[in-house]
Amino acid sequence: MFKFINTTDGRPQKRKQAQQACETCRKRKKRCEHLDNAVASPPKTPDSESARGTARPRPARRSSDAISAAVLAVPRPTPAQARPPPSPTTTDSRDRPRRSVDAPEPPSRHQTIDDDHSQHDDARFVGDLNPEGAFLADSPGTSRGYAESNSVGVWYSRRNVRGNEISTEVASAVSADHAEHQFLAVLPRRAYYEKLEKIYLRDVHRIFPVLNLEILKKPVSTTSQILCKQAICLAAGSSPSAKPFLSLGEDSTIILTYPEFAQRLSSAIRKAIGLGLIKDRVQTTAILVILSLYTHFSEDRHLSAELAGQAVSNAQTVGLHLQNPPARNDDPAYLTRLFCCVWATDILTAAFHGRPVMIHERDLGRDIQACIREQDSCFRLFLDIVALLGRIIDLYRPAQKTSSCLVMEDLPSFECLVERAHALRVDSRLLGSLELLYHAIAILSCRVPVGPSPSEHASLAYTRQSLSAIKVTTIVEDFGASLSYMTFVPYAVSLSLRVAYRELRSCKVPMLTLRSRRQLQAICRILRDLGGMFRSALVMVDLAEQVLQEMDQVCSNAANKQDEQGANGTNAANTPRQEGAPDQQGPEAGNIAVVSTFPEQQGDLMATFHPSFYQGPAGLDVFEYFDPSFDLNAIDAILGGDAPPEFGNMAPMP
């Protein structure tokens, strides 16, 4: 049997080492008690009294003082550094750099210290499988936090731990001013921020209340409060109504595009977190969740998944997956709500990126369904829909066979979910936003394999996906800019584009081909409007419009060829055009090139095409007439086929 022994002080706990007597007692041959008394209660000296008098805050020094302190003190530690600092009245100018190392203080010009860290324990969860718990339990520098019977670990408080080494203090002193001006100053002017905060509370917070708004009510500006404001601006900026307020800097009047606005904000937040300017892991978790969701459509697709992983890791470090840390003074309802947000973000990230989930229900010390029932109606409806997505991800696991059609048959209706969440009185625009997520999940609930599917579920799958794709288009067209433009909105529209493209490729009935083409055009217009906020959505639009352009070119060539053959009295039975079709003249054919150059005018220009353009002999496939140099297989691999719950390779076509 192994037993862990505390050796943090350099010698085993049960072995006592005798101390030698002092010089006086050694000469007198008597028992020495001077050293024990000295260890138990060190004598008071004038220096120690003056040191306590200097504990009050002093004005901050410039970064150059801290740098000089690092040069003078760090490479050559001396015994004098262990003595209490002398009183300010007896300190000459040569001791000033050394004193800045012994007791560095933050800048006093702007009170942006993370004061929240001093109000609670930064409790860390240590599981019973970790032998570190045996050492921490007996360590004098830590205090055992809380443990329940039959639990899997305990929380350990680090309130009494002095982990501030000289190098860390010097680095903090050197970078305080730089970080404050470089990262924490990245905010819109106050009037613009207030507008963005209203948009966030109206469109985002009711669906996804991940941030603790009590931080914003504190009178003293802290680092946590500034980062919370930056996260609010990042989330609210994706709304079309926020375009006039996308400006950074108190004196700046330049209105930025949302991609640039989001890139500068997210970069500042990530660097501030990386420097350790915010100490509270709970608040860090909430900010990381916002960063993960609103960097999904950035150029670095891996960054979103990485931030989501950091959020899950921080939540597990403080034990949110088990229960609320008892040493914290946060509202228990908020901690439960934050856990639900992290859990939902993990599932959404798995769907967006095609990755495994990191939070498994078998590892939770909470009842996730009970946590969902505690939430407000709108947030509860969102969590119920995400729970459906968690079940649907099972269809896309590597162990699932894809030779037959897989369908989730017991998918509840959206109205049933609304009633169960008691969300009947939620604003229609918020319900419309959540219905987009529901129909995206309905599309994913049917995994249709590539090629003809002999499964009896194929008909159900095609019907469900087609109806959901049409409803996605209808909802976006009906609500427009009043929707809550969260990350799942372009995700749902992109999934509907894949369904419309698959129908266009597989339809043999000319009427259905024309209908699928119009549906694809409508979705392309929607995604192009979203491209200003989510740039990677434009990649799918470009691919779909390349196919539409090639189809129109084939029909135009066929029409011109039949006109030439009709003038010569020949038969054109092998062209994709019937005899009753209207003539297509040269100028109209030239408009086809204009369509590809100006995609936003495609719907109006393509409306001039007669339906008979896509009518021909039975079984005629327009795609067979495509130019051999057109890489249709590459587009099929991205837009069609057995689509996993993610966008796939988003690299632009050559």
DRENMAR-589953 format. One line per 10 residues: number of its first residue (from 1); their letters; for each residue x, y, z of C-alpha. Coordinates in nm, 4 decimals. Last residue first. Layout:
N
NUM) A) X,Y,Z  ...
END
This chain:
654
654) PMPAMNGFEP) -0.8943,2.7860,-5.8122  -1.1898,2.7153,-5.5789  -1.1792,2.8853,-5.2453  -1.0797,2.6832,-4.9377  -1.3799,2.6182,-4.7128  -1.3221,2.2473,-4.6675  -1.6247,2.1139,-4.4847  -1.9102,2.3308,-4.3617  -1.9965,2.1151,-4.0658  -2.2622,1.8614,-3.9664
644) PADGGLIADI) -2.1429,1.5966,-4.2117  -2.2728,1.6237,-4.5686  -2.3209,1.2953,-4.7529  -2.3375,1.4381,-5.1014  -2.3489,1.7974,-5.2080  -2.1931,2.1384,-5.1524  -1.8298,2.0553,-5.0823  -1.7704,1.7288,-5.2703  -2.0116,1.8337,-5.5433  -1.8029,2.1469,-5.6003
634) ANLDFSPDFY) -1.4915,1.9357,-5.6515  -1.6787,1.6995,-5.8824  -1.7971,1.9898,-6.0986  -1.4448,2.0918,-6.1932  -1.5281,2.2902,-6.5082  -1.2602,2.2015,-6.7658  -1.4958,1.9494,-6.9268  -1.7439,2.2327,-7.0000  -2.0862,2.1331,-6.8738  -2.3253,1.9585,-7.1150
624) EFVDLGAPGQ) -2.3778,1.6583,-6.8882  -2.4885,1.8974,-6.6143  -2.8058,1.9733,-6.8094  -2.9231,1.6171,-6.7538  -3.1974,1.5008,-6.9928  -3.4076,1.2234,-6.8393  -3.7081,1.2895,-7.0605  -3.6265,1.5087,-7.3584  -3.6022,1.8800,-7.2927  -3.7144,2.1411,-7.0484
614) YFSPHFTAML) -3.4596,2.3565,-6.8688  -3.4819,2.6500,-7.1098  -3.8586,2.5870,-7.1189  -3.8845,2.7720,-6.7905  -3.8100,3.0978,-6.9746  -3.5065,3.2936,-6.8669  -3.5777,3.6606,-6.8044  -3.5822,3.5960,-6.4288  -3.2099,3.5311,-6.4527  -3.1455,3.9025,-6.4825
604) DGQQEPFTSV) -3.3425,3.9950,-6.1728  -3.2095,3.7139,-5.9498  -2.8539,3.7585,-6.0691  -2.8266,4.1250,-5.9922  -2.6359,4.0620,-5.6676  -2.4049,3.8298,-5.8549  -2.2526,4.1104,-6.0645  -1.9747,3.9528,-6.2750  -2.1451,3.6157,-6.3078  -2.4678,3.7790,-6.4181
594) VAINGAEPGQ) -2.2930,4.0085,-6.6658  -2.1591,3.7045,-6.8467  -2.5135,3.5798,-6.8936  -2.6220,3.9180,-7.0247  -2.4404,3.8453,-7.3485  -2.6982,3.5815,-7.4268  -2.9633,3.8473,-7.4023  -2.7764,4.0611,-7.6543  -2.7450,3.7645,-7.8933  -3.1096,3.6718,-7.9075
584) QDPAGEQRPT) -3.2862,3.3918,-7.7250  -3.5987,3.2760,-7.9064  -3.8960,3.1651,-7.7029  -3.9407,2.7947,-7.6329  -4.2145,2.6112,-7.8176  -3.9718,2.3775,-7.9940  -3.8301,2.2395,-7.6731  -3.4805,2.3041,-7.5408  -3.2064,2.0874,-7.3881  -3.0623,1.9947,-7.7297
574) NAANTGNAGQ) -3.0860,1.6506,-7.8902  -3.4036,1.7185,-8.0843  -3.2484,1.9975,-8.2822  -3.3880,1.9290,-8.6264  -3.2550,2.1159,-8.9266  -3.4230,2.3853,-9.1345  -3.1075,2.5986,-9.1714  -3.2600,2.8864,-8.9729  -3.3792,2.6359,-8.7162  -3.0244,2.5010,-8.6837
564) EDQKNAANSC) -2.8908,2.8470,-8.6082  -3.1668,2.9160,-8.3586  -3.1089,2.5725,-8.2071  -2.7416,2.6508,-8.1552  -2.8211,2.9835,-7.9942  -3.0609,2.8179,-7.7523  -2.8159,2.5391,-7.6698  -2.5388,2.7891,-7.6057  -2.7655,2.9880,-7.3751  -2.8731,2.6746,-7.1918
554) VQDMEQLVQE) -2.5125,2.5685,-7.1369  -2.4125,2.9188,-7.0245  -2.7034,2.9314,-6.7827  -2.5925,2.6042,-6.6286  -2.2325,2.7273,-6.6054  -2.3434,3.0447,-6.4279  -2.5598,2.8493,-6.1884  -2.2680,2.6208,-6.1030  -2.0325,2.9131,-6.0461  -2.3042,3.0757,-5.8377
544) ALDVMVLASR) -2.3085,2.7791,-5.6022  -1.9323,2.7899,-5.5525  -1.9256,3.1659,-5.4967  -2.2082,3.1458,-5.2454  -2.0308,2.8688,-5.0563  -1.7210,3.0854,-5.0256  -1.9257,3.3922,-4.9291  -2.0289,3.2251,-4.6030  -1.6613,3.2412,-4.5041  -1.6959,3.6173,-4.4626
534) FMGGLDRLIR) -1.9523,3.6179,-4.1843  -2.0511,3.9795,-4.1204  -2.0410,4.1277,-4.4706  -2.1122,3.7828,-4.6085  -2.4575,3.7809,-4.4518  -2.5992,3.9707,-4.7506  -2.4226,3.7227,-4.9780  -2.5767,3.4394,-4.7810  -2.9261,3.5747,-4.8365  -2.8737,3.6307,-5.2099
524) CIAQLQRRSR) -2.7293,3.2808,-5.2474  -3.0307,3.1353,-5.0682  -3.2671,3.3010,-5.3150  -3.0655,3.1742,-5.6127  -3.0669,2.8181,-5.4773  -3.4434,2.8278,-5.4355  -3.4814,2.9542,-5.7918  -3.2669,2.6674,-5.9191  -3.4571,2.4147,-5.7121  -3.7824,2.5345,-5.8677
514) LTLMPVKCSR) -3.6380,2.5122,-6.2190  -3.5193,2.1583,-6.1578  -3.8555,2.0657,-6.0085  -4.0343,2.1784,-6.3256  -3.7796,2.0038,-6.5478  -3.8264,1.6656,-6.3704  -3.4885,1.4930,-6.3502  -3.3846,1.6371,-6.0135  -3.0548,1.5097,-5.8675  -2.8214,1.8053,-5.9130
504) LERYAVRLSL) -3.0775,2.0745,-5.8351  -3.1991,1.8770,-5.5357  -2.8439,1.8514,-5.4035  -2.7934,2.2247,-5.4542  -3.1122,2.3097,-5.2651  -3.0097,2.0848,-4.9751  -2.6600,2.2331,-4.9618  -2.8042,2.5847,-4.9624  -3.0309,2.4894,-4.6712  -2.7205,2.3908,-4.4754
494) SVAYPVFTMY) -2.5633,2.7287,-4.5510  -2.8748,2.9104,-4.4295  -2.8658,2.7188,-4.1005  -2.4969,2.7958,-4.0449  -2.5514,3.1601,-4.1398  -2.8026,3.1837,-3.8504  -2.6152,2.9548,-3.6079  -2.3517,3.2175,-3.5394  -2.5907,3.4721,-3.3941  -2.7667,3.7340,-3.6007
484) SLSAGFDEVI) -3.0746,3.7784,-3.3835  -3.3339,3.8473,-3.6489  -3.4734,4.1981,-3.7007  -3.2557,4.2472,-4.0098  -3.4753,4.0277,-4.2286  -3.7809,3.8866,-4.0509  -3.9789,3.7546,-4.3492  -3.6912,3.6819,-4.5893  -3.4911,3.5044,-4.3196  -3.7916,3.2971,-4.2132
474) TTVKIASLSQ) -3.8852,3.2026,-4.5703  -3.5353,3.0857,-4.6599  -3.5143,2.8669,-4.3507  -3.8645,2.7366,-4.4204  -3.7634,2.6226,-4.7690  -3.4624,2.4355,-4.6320  -3.6777,2.2723,-4.3636  -3.9292,2.1524,-4.6223  -3.6585,2.0072,-4.8451  -3.4799,1.8349,-4.5558
464) RTYALSAHES) -3.7947,1.6707,-4.4268  -3.9040,1.5526,-4.7720  -3.5633,1.4128,-4.8670  -3.5296,1.2278,-4.5361  -3.8799,1.0809,-4.5443  -3.8225,0.9539,-4.8995  -3.4865,0.8042,-4.8044  -3.6234,0.6227,-4.5002  -3.7156,0.3109,-4.6990  -3.3502,0.2669,-4.7825
454) PSPGVPVRCS) -3.2516,0.1987,-5.1438  -3.0361,0.5128,-5.1518  -2.9125,0.6313,-5.4883  -2.5767,0.8101,-5.4647  -2.4055,0.9600,-5.1611  -2.5596,0.8668,-4.8290  -2.8459,1.0639,-4.6705  -2.8010,1.1527,-4.3051  -3.1338,1.2901,-4.1901  -3.1436,1.4723,-3.8547
444) LIAIAHYLLE) -2.9009,1.7283,-4.0003  -3.1783,1.9009,-4.1937  -3.3969,1.9037,-3.8815  -3.1034,2.0504,-3.6878  -3.0836,2.3394,-3.9328  -3.4612,2.3666,-3.9034  -3.4314,2.4092,-3.5258  -3.1523,2.6654,-3.5534  -3.3659,2.8739,-3.7873  -3.6574,2.8301,-3.5467
434) LSGLLRSDVR) -3.4417,2.9906,-3.2783  -3.4077,3.3064,-3.4851  -3.7793,3.3083,-3.5625  -3.8602,3.2687,-3.1939  -3.6407,3.5686,-3.1226  -3.8164,3.7709,-3.3957  -4.1548,3.6582,-3.2628  -4.0887,3.7906,-2.9142  -4.1343,3.5282,-2.6411  -4.4905,3.4885,-2.5188
424) LAHAREVLCE) -4.5303,3.1218,-2.6162  -4.1964,3.0309,-2.4589  -4.3232,2.7938,-2.1907  -4.0300,2.5607,-2.2742  -4.2653,2.2683,-2.3444  -4.4899,2.4892,-2.5552  -4.2027,2.6132,-2.7692  -4.0640,2.2599,-2.8110  -4.4003,2.1322,-2.9325  -4.4239,2.4215,-3.1777
414) FSPLDEMVLC) -4.0828,2.3295,-3.3173  -4.1960,1.9757,-3.3875  -4.0404,1.6805,-3.2110  -3.7914,1.4537,-3.3947  -3.8820,1.0932,-3.3163  -3.7683,0.9532,-3.6525  -3.4020,1.0491,-3.6446  -3.3063,0.9314,-3.9915  -3.0107,0.7326,-4.1224  -3.0105,0.6436,-4.4930
404) SSTKQAPRYL) -2.8103,0.3350,-4.5774  -2.4456,0.2662,-4.6598  -2.3342,0.5285,-4.4102  -2.2527,0.3003,-4.1178  -2.2064,0.4744,-3.7846  -1.8760,0.4104,-3.6062  -1.7296,0.7428,-3.7216  -1.9995,0.9450,-3.5422  -2.2385,1.1327,-3.7690  -2.5712,0.9855,-3.6578
394) DIIRGLLAVI) -2.4722,1.0357,-3.2923  -2.4556,1.4100,-3.3629  -2.8356,1.3984,-3.3766  -2.8631,1.3437,-3.0013  -2.6525,1.6495,-2.9210  -2.8475,1.8494,-3.1772  -3.1670,1.7659,-2.9911  -3.0056,1.8982,-2.6718  -2.9232,2.2163,-2.8636  -3.2936,2.2617,-2.9389
384) DLFLRFCSDQ) -3.3840,2.2156,-2.5720  -3.1086,2.4609,-2.4742  -3.2472,2.7325,-2.7034  -3.5981,2.6776,-2.5687  -3.4621,2.7105,-2.2149  -3.2904,3.0367,-2.3039  -3.6205,3.1796,-2.4255  -3.8221,3.0449,-2.1316  -3.5874,3.1410,-1.8498  -3.3690,2.8686,-1.7020
374) ERICAQIDRG) -3.4375,2.6205,-1.4208  -3.5691,2.3515,-1.6572  -3.2344,2.3389,-1.8352  -3.0458,2.2684,-1.5109  -3.2870,1.9858,-1.4308  -3.2256,1.8392,-1.7766  -2.8496,1.8609,-1.7251  -2.8632,1.6737,-1.3966  -2.5301,1.7712,-1.2501  -2.2267,1.5694,-1.1464
364) LDREHIMVPR) -2.1377,1.5294,-1.5103  -1.9028,1.2674,-1.6551  -2.1774,1.0416,-1.7968  -2.3265,1.3451,-1.9710  -2.0187,1.3902,-2.1839  -1.8498,1.7280,-2.2254  -1.5747,1.7304,-2.4903  -1.7837,1.6695,-2.8012  -1.5969,1.5241,-3.0968  -1.5304,1.7530,-3.3924
354) GHFAATLIDT) -1.7176,1.8279,-3.7166  -1.6347,2.1989,-3.6930  -1.9782,2.3603,-3.6703  -2.1476,2.0560,-3.5178  -1.8858,1.9875,-3.2498  -1.8669,2.3604,-3.1814  -2.2435,2.3718,-3.1319  -2.2224,2.0835,-2.8838  -1.9425,2.2451,-2.6822  -2.1149,2.5825,-2.6910
344) AWVCCFLRTL) -2.4303,2.4270,-2.5433  -2.2350,2.2787,-2.2509  -2.0530,2.6069,-2.1918  -2.3837,2.7954,-2.1924  -2.5439,2.5450,-1.9545  -2.2465,2.5797,-1.7187  -2.2866,2.9564,-1.7263  -2.6536,2.9257,-1.6330  -2.5652,2.7046,-1.3369  -2.3032,2.9549,-1.2245
334) YAPDDNRAPP) -2.5556,3.2362,-1.2708  -2.8138,3.0621,-1.0525  -2.5505,3.0046,-0.7843  -2.4925,3.3833,-0.7651  -2.1234,3.4362,-0.7192  -1.9676,3.4416,-0.3706  -1.7339,3.1553,-0.4430  -1.6109,2.9030,-0.1861  -1.8949,2.6600,-0.2548  -1.7944,2.5907,-0.6182
324) NQLHLGVTQA) -2.1280,2.5199,-0.7909  -2.1670,2.1569,-0.8847  -2.0026,1.8881,-1.0927  -1.9490,2.0351,-1.4402  -1.8754,2.3754,-1.2876  -1.5725,2.2298,-1.1118  -1.3391,2.5304,-1.1222  -1.0994,2.3476,-1.3536  -1.3882,2.1945,-1.5494  -1.5182,2.5367,-1.6504
314) NSVAQGALEA) -1.1663,2.6494,-1.7414  -1.1167,2.3421,-1.9629  -1.4529,2.3882,-2.1349  -1.3721,2.7523,-2.2126  -1.0249,2.6599,-2.3367  -1.1744,2.3979,-2.5685  -1.4175,2.6546,-2.7060  -1.1250,2.8879,-2.7715  -0.9450,2.6143,-2.9652  -1.2550,2.5351,-3.1699
304) SLHRDESFHT) -1.2908,2.9002,-3.2714  -0.9207,2.9375,-3.3476  -0.9125,2.6386,-3.5833  -1.1185,2.8232,-3.8457  -0.8587,3.0988,-3.8799  -1.0124,3.3293,-4.1418  -1.2986,3.4237,-3.9132  -1.6424,3.2642,-3.9310  -1.6184,3.0856,-3.5982  -1.4684,3.3912,-3.4269
294) YLSLIVLIAT) -1.8025,3.4965,-3.2808  -1.8915,3.1689,-3.1113  -1.5485,3.1032,-2.9631  -1.4957,3.4579,-2.8390  -1.8323,3.4597,-2.6631  -1.7472,3.1315,-2.4896  -1.4015,3.2611,-2.3976  -1.5620,3.5609,-2.2249  -1.7801,3.3363,-2.0087  -1.4879,3.1121,-1.9159
284) TQVRDKILGL) -1.2683,3.4070,-1.8194  -1.5409,3.5269,-1.5837  -1.5400,3.1900,-1.4105  -1.1607,3.1671,-1.4190  -1.1170,3.4899,-1.2211  -0.7675,3.6293,-1.2662  -0.8101,3.8737,-1.5535  -0.4935,4.0486,-1.6697  -0.3288,3.7095,-1.7181  -0.1263,3.8136,-2.0203
274) GIAKRIASSL) -0.3115,3.5572,-2.2336  -0.6461,3.6960,-2.1242  -0.5446,4.0444,-2.2380  -0.4069,3.9026,-2.5620  -0.7303,3.7162,-2.6347  -0.9439,4.0212,-2.5618  -0.7347,4.2508,-2.7823  -0.7404,4.0024,-3.0720  -1.1157,3.9543,-3.0374  -1.1751,4.3291,-3.0538
264) RQAFEPYTLI) -0.9458,4.3937,-3.3490  -1.0830,4.1008,-3.5488  -1.4451,4.1822,-3.4676  -1.4188,4.5405,-3.5932  -1.2263,4.4291,-3.9021  -1.4871,4.1637,-3.9854  -1.7705,4.4059,-3.8895  -1.6604,4.6791,-4.1256  -1.5258,4.9850,-3.9514  -1.6797,5.3292,-3.9035
254) ITSDEGLSLF) -1.4089,5.5916,-3.8561  -1.5058,5.8592,-3.6019  -1.2305,5.7850,-3.3511  -1.1965,5.9952,-3.0376  -1.2875,5.7325,-2.7793  -1.1430,5.4513,-2.9872  -1.3048,5.1746,-3.1876  -1.5958,5.2322,-3.4263  -1.8695,4.9908,-3.5284  -2.1617,5.2110,-3.4197
244) PKASPSSGAA) -2.3328,5.2833,-3.7543  -2.3293,4.9079,-3.8429  -2.5073,4.7925,-3.5256  -2.8523,4.7548,-3.6851  -2.7131,4.4831,-3.9125  -2.6350,4.2722,-3.6025  -2.2862,4.1220,-3.5928  -2.1642,4.4071,-3.3711  -2.3686,4.2886,-3.0741  -2.1451,3.9895,-3.0007
234) LCIAQKCLIQ) -1.8130,4.1715,-3.0283  -1.9464,4.4785,-2.8467  -2.0638,4.2626,-2.5562  -1.7269,4.0854,-2.5430  -1.5502,4.4213,-2.5229  -1.7782,4.5284,-2.2395  -1.6985,4.2086,-2.0489  -1.3288,4.2685,-2.1054  -1.3651,4.6155,-1.9533  -1.5620,4.4860,-1.6538
224) STTSVPKKLI) -1.3130,4.2091,-1.5834  -1.0259,4.4570,-1.5961  -1.1984,4.6722,-1.3387  -1.3759,5.0079,-1.3607  -1.5068,5.1095,-1.0206  -1.8814,5.1809,-0.9997  -1.9839,4.8154,-1.0440  -2.2998,4.7766,-1.2514  -2.1278,4.6167,-1.5513  -2.0116,4.3217,-1.3414
214) ELNLVPFIRH) -2.3737,4.2460,-1.2489  -2.4324,4.1649,-1.6164  -2.2771,3.8209,-1.5777  -2.2198,3.7082,-1.9348  -2.3535,3.3812,-2.0803  -2.7156,3.4823,-2.1324  -2.7669,3.3143,-2.4760  -3.1169,3.3716,-2.6146  -3.2128,3.6683,-2.3995  -2.8579,3.8002,-2.4048
204) VDRLYIKELK) -2.8256,3.8086,-2.7821  -3.0920,4.0242,-2.9478  -3.2221,4.2815,-2.6993  -2.9466,4.2837,-2.4378  -2.6799,4.2858,-2.7081  -2.8529,4.5574,-2.9091  -2.8832,4.7718,-2.5955  -2.5134,4.7183,-2.5219  -2.4245,4.8219,-2.8756  -2.6103,5.1508,-2.8343
194) EYYARRPLVA) -2.4413,5.2160,-2.4996  -2.1055,5.1395,-2.6578  -2.1629,5.3959,-2.9308  -2.2305,5.6730,-2.6777  -1.9285,5.5717,-2.4687  -1.6829,5.5681,-2.7546  -1.6050,5.2249,-2.8890  -1.3587,5.0013,-2.7056  -0.9994,4.8886,-2.7562  -0.8516,5.0712,-2.4544
184) LFQHEAHDAS) -0.8068,4.7468,-2.2607  -0.5653,4.6042,-2.5169  -0.2908,4.8556,-2.6004  -0.3486,5.1243,-2.3391  -0.3925,4.8993,-2.0382  -0.1565,4.6340,-2.1686  0.1250,4.8850,-2.2159  0.0683,5.0499,-1.8787  0.0710,4.7206,-1.6931  0.3405,4.5482,-1.8990
174) VASAVETSIE) 0.6468,4.6469,-1.6975  0.4814,4.6138,-1.3591  0.3302,4.2780,-1.4451  0.6622,4.1486,-1.5775  0.8372,4.2718,-1.2637  0.5830,4.1012,-1.0427  0.6081,3.7752,-1.2335  0.9885,3.7797,-1.2141  0.9825,3.8624,-0.8450  0.7515,3.5752,-0.7592
164) NGRVNRRSYW) 0.3868,3.6210,-0.6784  0.2649,3.2804,-0.5675  0.1837,3.3739,-0.2129  -0.0885,3.1217,-0.1295  -0.3411,3.2243,0.1329  -0.6402,3.2582,-0.1040  -0.5592,2.9398,-0.2927  -0.8712,2.7479,-0.2012  -0.8888,2.3795,-0.2793  -1.2041,2.2238,-0.4173
154) VGVSNSEAYG) -1.2539,1.8546,-0.3578  -1.2776,1.5349,-0.5544  -1.5024,1.2577,-0.6829  -1.7787,1.2902,-0.4246  -1.9218,1.0028,-0.2204  -1.9452,1.2347,0.0801  -1.9150,1.5986,-0.0102  -1.5952,1.8014,-0.0193  -1.5179,2.1674,0.0427  -1.2199,2.3985,0.0550
144) RSTGPSDALF) -0.9076,2.2657,0.2107  -0.6820,2.5584,0.2857  -0.3504,2.6056,0.1129  -0.0062,2.7238,0.2201  0.0234,2.4895,0.5171  0.0177,2.1831,0.2899  -0.1479,1.8831,0.4488  -0.4459,1.8516,0.2120  -0.2413,1.9822,-0.0797  -0.0109,1.6810,-0.0681
134) AGEPNLDGVF) -0.2883,1.4233,-0.0658  -0.4760,1.6145,-0.3369  -0.1741,1.6069,-0.5641  -0.2261,1.2325,-0.5903  -0.4867,1.3045,-0.8652  -0.7488,1.0322,-0.8990  -0.9493,1.1972,-0.6198  -1.0061,1.4998,-0.8394  -0.8675,1.8462,-0.7695  -1.0966,2.1437,-0.8301
124) RADDHQSHDD) -0.9369,2.4857,-0.7983  -1.0900,2.7638,-0.5955  -0.9889,3.1176,-0.6854  -1.1304,3.2278,-0.3542  -1.3511,3.5325,-0.3515  -1.3463,3.9108,-0.3289  -0.9778,3.9607,-0.4061  -1.0106,3.8358,-0.7640  -1.2933,4.0782,-0.8355  -1.0506,4.3681,-0.7982
114) DITQHRSPPE) -0.8969,4.2929,-1.1384  -0.7194,4.6262,-1.1548  -0.8375,4.8791,-1.4084  -0.8268,5.1793,-1.1768  -0.6897,5.4207,-1.4311  -0.4155,5.6655,-1.3329  -0.3128,5.4552,-1.0344  -0.0813,5.2155,-1.2101  -0.0352,4.8840,-1.0354  0.2045,4.8429,-0.7451
104) PADVSRRPRD) 0.5345,4.6697,-0.7127  0.6406,4.5859,-0.3570  0.9857,4.4292,-0.3389  1.0705,4.5180,-0.6972  0.9758,4.8841,-0.6633  1.1783,4.8939,-0.3406  1.4931,4.7917,-0.5248  1.4527,5.0753,-0.7752  1.4079,5.3241,-0.4915  1.7031,5.2155,-0.2804
94) RSDTTTPSPP) 1.9608,5.4430,-0.4488  1.7397,5.7474,-0.3964  1.7702,5.7295,-0.0209  1.5346,5.5569,0.2152  1.5143,5.6819,0.5733  1.1836,5.8687,0.5432  1.0307,5.5985,0.3266  1.0794,5.3424,0.6055  1.3026,5.0517,0.5396  1.1922,4.7395,0.3530
84) PRAQAPTPRP) 1.1772,4.4244,0.5639  1.4884,4.2083,0.5231  1.4906,3.9299,0.2636  1.6263,4.1628,-0.0062  1.9278,4.2409,0.2084  2.0359,3.8812,0.1797  2.1308,3.9492,-0.1820  1.9801,3.8487,-0.5166  2.2028,3.9489,-0.8099  2.0285,3.8812,-1.1441
74) VALVAASIAD) 1.6830,3.9995,-1.0235  1.7662,4.3173,-0.8330  1.9438,4.5705,-1.0508  1.8147,4.4803,-1.3978  1.4599,4.4094,-1.2787  1.4525,4.7330,-1.0852  1.5692,4.9220,-1.3921  1.2765,4.7748,-1.5835  1.0339,4.8644,-1.3062  1.1575,5.2221,-1.3012
64) SSRRAPRPRA) 1.1304,5.2437,-1.6812  0.7687,5.1246,-1.6603  0.6735,5.4354,-1.4706  0.6061,5.4280,-1.1055  0.2674,5.4012,-0.9439  0.1647,5.6310,-0.6633  0.1691,5.4618,-0.3241  -0.0864,5.2364,-0.1595  -0.0537,5.1748,0.2167  0.1852,4.9031,0.3278
54) TGRASESDPT) 0.4530,5.1523,0.4323  0.3523,5.1547,0.7951  0.3966,4.7840,0.8189  0.7542,4.8245,0.7051  0.8076,5.0934,0.9676  0.7119,4.8480,1.2382  0.9367,4.5845,1.0865  1.2301,4.8251,1.0769  1.1714,4.9378,1.4334  1.2033,4.5762,1.5386
44) KPPSAVANDL) 0.9583,4.3312,1.6803  1.0968,4.0018,1.7802  0.9992,3.6945,1.5824  0.7272,3.4897,1.7469  0.7283,3.1137,1.7025  1.0621,3.0899,1.5272  1.2412,3.3098,1.7779  1.0783,3.1324,2.0668  1.2007,2.7981,1.9355  1.5503,2.9395,1.8755
34) HECRKKRKRC) 1.5802,3.0799,2.2277  1.4775,2.7645,2.4088  1.8224,2.6137,2.4604  1.8742,2.3473,2.7292  2.1883,2.4209,2.9276  2.5602,2.3469,2.8916  2.6546,2.7112,2.9623  2.8795,2.7270,2.6551  2.6117,2.5689,2.4349  2.3463,2.7957,2.5839
24) TECAQQAQKR) 2.5381,3.1054,2.4708  2.6215,2.9725,2.1228  2.2624,2.8794,2.0397  2.1493,2.5230,2.0620  2.1280,2.3020,1.7562  1.7927,2.2014,1.6113  1.6708,1.8460,1.6110  1.5076,1.7181,1.2955  1.1634,1.5626,1.3272  1.0646,1.2853,1.0899
14) KQPRGDTTNI) 0.6862,1.2486,1.0570  0.6409,1.5201,0.7876  0.9303,1.4248,0.5657  1.1912,1.6968,0.4867  1.2131,1.9697,0.2156  0.9145,2.1856,0.3121  0.6846,2.0391,0.0435  0.7629,1.6863,0.1516  0.4134,1.5720,0.2423  0.4095,1.1951,0.2464
4) FKFM) 0.1945,0.9904,0.0076  0.1210,0.6400,0.1297  0.1383,0.3399,-0.0962  0.0000,0.0000,0.0000
END
